[in-house]
Amino acid sequence: MYDVSDHLPVGELRRGTNLLVTGLQGVGKYELLCDLLATGVERGQRGVVVSTSRSAPTIRDDVSARTTTADPDLSVVDCVSERRGESTPPDVDTEYVASPSDFSSIGMAASEFLGQADGRATETRLGLHSLSNMLLEADVKTVFRFTYILTGRLSGVEGLGVVTLDDGHDQQTTNTLRQLFDGVVETRHGVDSRECRVVGVAESATEWAGF
C-alpha cells in the first residue's frame, strides 16, 4: 500500500493504482505531483518522472526541496531539454527524448526505469507532467494508446502513478483519458487555499481539502 495521507484526503492506495490529477493551469497540479514523489523518496521508494514541460535538473531540484536529501532516488525522462537546446549531460538516471511527441522513445525509457526499480524490489512512484503537452503534439487516440501502455506497465510493477491533465480540453478528450485511471484527483482554487478531492478510489468522492 502507498500512504498518500500527507497530501491527499485519503489514507492508503493499493499497489498498482494510477491517479489522474486534473485542474486549471496554475492551480498546483505539478506541485502536488512533486509532493507525492518526495514523500515516496523520503520513505525509500524510487521515483520516476516523465516530464514534457520541465528539464531534469528542475524536476530534481523541485523534488529535493521537499525532502531531507540533496540526491533523491529519482530517474527522469526529459522531453524538453533537447528541443530547447539546453545541456544534456550523460547521466544513468536521465534519458533525453527529442520531443513530447516521440512516444516510442518516452515509453521505452520509462519502462526501462520502472524495470530497474522492479528488479531491485523497490516500491516506485511514477509522475507524468503533463498529458496536456502531449495533446498539443498528437491526437487523443495516440496519447490514449501511449497512456494505456504506460499505466499498464506501472500497474505491472505495482507502483503508484500520478499523471497531470489541465482542464480546458473538450469533454470527450477528458473522458477518454480518465477511463485509463483508477481514480481522479480534482483540484481547484478554494477561498483560502488550493483544494483537492479524490474521486473513484472509494464508493464516494472525498470532501474537498486544502493542499
Secondary structure, DSSP 8 states (H G I E B T S, - for coil): -EE-TTTSSSSEE-TT-EEEEEE-TTSSHHHHHHHHHHHHHHTT-EEEEEESSS-HHHHHHHHHTTSS-SS-SEEEEESSHHHHT------TTEEE-S-TT-HHHHHHHHHHHHHHHHHTT--EEEEEE-HHHHHTTS-HHHHHHHHHHHHHHHHHTT-EEEEEEETTS-HHHHHHHHTTSSEEEEEEE-SSSEEEEEESSSSS----EE-
